[in-house]
Amino acid sequence: MPRIVSLVAAAAVLSPLLTGLAIAHDDWLSPGTYRPTVGKPVPVRLLVGDKFVSEIERPLQKPRTVKFRSFDGRGKSLDLLAAGRDGQKPLAALTFGVVDGKLPAP
């Protein structure tokens, strides 16, 4: 019985310390520029890190991706998953054009 109490006490003391090791990371899409030039491809990277400090860049993982689409200003979509190659980095490269004389749209 004293051994069980010791194990429970040890678990109670160590659990707060061990939970710090299981902190989740953030995933975000990062364009090469926020001011695209018409006709020039903009790389889009999938970055993983903590507090927006990038630790690694992930490639396109087709088997693990359900949908990956881009929408233009008119609502027309492009299937980036079908257009991409498994394992590619950057995740995508979008080329922007002018829509009805307005701001660039993919």
C-alpha positions, 0 to 999 in steps of 0.5 A: 500500500505505501508503494502505491501511495508513493507512485501516486504522489510521484505522478502528481508531482511529475505530471505538470512537468511532463505536460509541458513536453506535449505542447501543440505547434501551430500550422500556417500558410505563408505567402512569399509576398503580401504584394503580388505582382501580376503574372509573377508566381508567389510561393505559398509555404506551410510552416510549423512552429510556435508563436509564429516562429517557424521551425519547419516547412512541411511539403504537400502531403496528398494522402493527408490533405482532404481539400486544397483550393484557391478562389479568385475574386469571382468565386471561381476555384482552382484545385491546388491538390490536383495540380500539386505533386506529393512532397513538393515544397513550397506547398503551392505557387500562385500566379495572380492576374487582373480581374475586371481591372481590379486588384490582382486575383489568383 
